[in-house]
Amino acid sequence: MRKDTIVIREIEAKDNPKIAKAVRSVLIEMGVPKVGTAYEDEALDCMTETYNEPKKAYFVVERGGDIIGGAGISPLENYEGNVCELQKMYFMPEARSKGLGSEMMNICLNFAKQAGFDHCYLETLPYMEDARKLYRKVGFKSLEKPMGNTGHYSCTVWMLKDL
């Protein structure tokens, strides 16, 4: 693999510390609260194990052995209904503005459809404007209140897309 080759693939055990570091780095860069967000999720340190279940998948963006982004799909926690959640979609600065967000979104939403979900939910922060633009572009609509209970009480923007 050439050093500048970018690959999106399913997460592997060797990626766990790299994706945890990348996600926390982006959250710090964005000034995201460390409490009530993905920053404090226990799953962040064991992503392969967390997503190694039916109807769950996590994908990473790899460049030259480095993990520079990722996103996943999982059933929405504490919710009755056939809804998944787009989770932990973060990209390092070097992965941004290259179309990788749209590509990752397509991969995640295709997985969600194949897994049989009817809707995809997400939570984000009001100042993550570029992310919200991408979500709207692919059909996510704003909600008045959260669905389920993800524990991310600091995320105050909720969106849903029909699959």
C-alpha positions as semicolon CSV with decimal commas, in nm:
position;residue;x (nm);y (nm);z (nm)
1;M;0,000;0,000;0,000
2;R;0,135;0,343;-0,091
3;K;0,154;0,587;0,196
4;D;-0,100;0,821;0,038
5;T;-0,356;0,547;-0,029
6;I;-0,676;0,593;0,171
7;V;-0,889;0,289;0,248
8;I;-1,225;0,261;0,425
9;R;-1,266;-0,081;0,585
10;E;-1,421;-0,256;0,883
11;I;-1,239;-0,208;1,211
12;E;-0,985;-0,467;1,329
13;A;-0,855;-0,528;1,682
14;K;-0,524;-0,355;1,603
15;D;-0,721;-0,035;1,531
16;N;-0,873;0,000;1,879
17;P;-0,610;0,231;2,032
18;K;-0,571;0,428;1,708
19;I;-0,941;0,506;1,662
20;A;-0,983;0,590;2,033
21;K;-0,694;0,835;2,006
22;A;-0,829;0,985;1,681
23;V;-1,183;1,034;1,815
24;R;-1,065;1,189;2,141
25;S;-0,825;1,414;1,950
26;V;-1,105;1,545;1,725
27;L;-1,334;1,598;2,023
28;I;-1,065;1,801;2,202
29;E;-0,997;1,999;1,883
30;M;-1,367;2,082;1,854
31;G;-1,393;2,187;2,217
32;V;-1,647;1,915;2,293
33;P;-1,728;1,855;2,660
34;K;-1,558;1,542;2,792
35;V;-1,868;1,452;2,995
36;G;-2,194;1,350;2,831
37;T;-2,033;1,284;2,491
38;A;-1,851;1,004;2,309
39;Y;-1,529;1,118;2,481
40;E;-1,614;0,925;2,797
41;D;-1,772;0,618;2,630
42;E;-1,620;0,295;2,758
43;A;-1,675;0,149;2,411
44;L;-1,421;0,391;2,266
45;D;-1,133;0,180;2,397
46;C;-1,273;-0,151;2,269
47;M;-1,446;-0,064;1,942
48;T;-1,382;-0,398;1,770
49;E;-1,548;-0,588;2,054
50;T;-1,832;-0,336;2,083
51;Y;-1,925;-0,361;1,715
52;N;-1,870;-0,737;1,681
53;E;-2,240;-0,813;1,723
54;P;-2,533;-0,860;1,487
55;K;-2,661;-0,540;1,322
56;K;-2,350;-0,346;1,428
57;A;-2,049;-0,233;1,226
58;Y;-1,772;0,021;1,261
59;F;-1,563;0,139;0,969
60;V;-1,228;0,316;0,980
61;V;-1,045;0,540;0,735
62;E;-0,686;0,422;0,707
63;R;-0,395;0,596;0,540
64;G;-0,049;0,443;0,549
65;G;-0,124;0,244;0,864
66;D;-0,272;0,546;1,045
67;I;-0,640;0,564;1,137
68;I;-0,762;0,910;1,039
69;G;-1,136;0,867;1,084
70;G;-1,426;0,636;1,142
71;A;-1,800;0,588;1,183
72;G;-2,035;0,313;1,290
73;I;-2,391;0,184;1,297
74;S;-2,558;0,023;1,596
75;P;-2,916;-0,031;1,714
76;L;-3,033;0,278;1,903
77;E;-2,993;0,217;2,276
78;N;-3,293;0,225;2,506
79;Y;-3,542;0,260;2,222
80;E;-3,825;0,035;2,111
81;G;-3,833;0,037;1,733
82;N;-3,632;-0,055;1,429
83;V;-3,395;0,243;1,449
84;C;-3,017;0,244;1,427
85;E;-2,778;0,517;1,530
86;L;-2,490;0,662;1,332
87;Q;-2,215;0,664;1,593
88;K;-1,874;0,811;1,646
89;M;-1,830;0,966;1,302
90;Y;-1,514;1,171;1,334
91;F;-1,231;1,262;1,098
92;M;-0,882;1,395;1,169
93;P;-0,804;1,726;0,993
94;E;-0,608;1,551;0,717
95;A;-0,916;1,344;0,627
96;R;-1,153;1,638;0,590
97;S;-1,266;1,806;0,265
98;K;-1,174;1,502;0,057
99;G;-1,522;1,352;0,013
100;L;-1,452;1,088;0,277
101;G;-1,747;1,197;0,491
102;S;-1,990;1,135;0,204
103;E;-1,823;0,804;0,121
104;M;-1,834;0,694;0,486
105;M;-2,197;0,804;0,513
106;N;-2,288;0,590;0,210
107;I;-2,109;0,287;0,354
108;C;-2,280;0,326;0,694
109;L;-2,628;0,390;0,554
110;N;-2,596;0,096;0,312
111;F;-2,498;-0,127;0,603
112;A;-2,799;0,001;0,801
113;K;-3,036;-0,076;0,513
114;Q;-2,888;-0,424;0,465
115;A;-2,922;-0,486;0,839
116;G;-3,294;-0,412;0,802
117;F;-3,328;-0,085;0,992
118;D;-3,613;0,152;0,901
119;H;-3,455;0,475;1,028
120;C;-3,113;0,611;1,122
121;Y;-3,076;0,850;1,416
122;L;-2,781;1,065;1,518
123;E;-2,681;1,312;1,783
124;T;-2,436;1,597;1,738
125;L;-2,349;1,941;1,865
126;P;-2,477;2,274;1,731
127;Y;-2,132;2,404;1,643
128;M;-2,036;2,102;1,431
129;E;-2,171;2,281;1,125
130;D;-1,983;2,089;0,855
131;A;-2,110;1,760;0,994
132;R;-2,467;1,890;1,009
133;K;-2,443;2,008;0,646
134;L;-2,340;1,658;0,540
135;Y;-2,620;1,499;0,742
136;R;-2,880;1,728;0,584
137;K;-2,734;1,665;0,238
138;V;-2,800;1,291;0,270
139;G;-3,153;1,340;0,403
140;F;-3,135;1,368;0,782
141;K;-3,404;1,592;0,931
142;S;-3,387;1,777;1,262
143;L;-3,586;1,651;1,561
144;E;-3,731;1,847;1,852
145;K;-3,606;1,604;2,117
146;P;-3,376;1,302;2,151
147;M;-3,477;0,943;2,086
148;G;-3,370;0,660;2,313
149;N;-3,110;0,731;2,579
150;T;-2,753;0,722;2,455
151;G;-2,608;0,895;2,759
152;H;-2,480;1,178;2,540
153;Y;-2,673;1,448;2,720
154;S;-2,429;1,718;2,604
155;C;-2,531;1,657;2,241
156;T;-2,825;1,888;2,180
157;V;-2,891;1,836;1,809
158;W;-3,088;1,527;1,708
159;M;-3,155;1,411;1,354
160;L;-3,335;1,122;1,183
161;K;-3,334;0,977;0,833
162;D;-3,573;0,729;0,673
163;L;-3,383;0,440;0,517
